[in-house]
């Protein structure tokens, strides 16, 4: 079962590079959403988050935080539940593709907590 927790007290300023107006707008929305969220997924057995559960959780978090669901989130595999572990994924929204980094921040029993940062 997948569970998610958000921490509205985590805030950083959104930043974009300005590739195109549309990409910059999408990046701003998604950076803002990820900067405001701390995510977690409950797991069973070995501490890891299955690829499909991770993609779904990241997508749901972005939708809840910015009011816009990305077209897709694609991660290369399962996320190991070890503090400091990172994984590069891609986010597709409105025909634009952005990179994002998922970083495991803590593991509490069978819950892996992680942050998501969309590329600038």
Secondary structure, DSSP 8 states (H G I E B T S, - for coil): -------TT---------SSHHHHHHHHHHHHHHHT-EEEEE--SSSEE-HHHHHHHHHHHHHHHHS---SEEEESS-EE-STT-EEEEEEEETTEEEEEEEEEEEEETTEEEEEEEE--
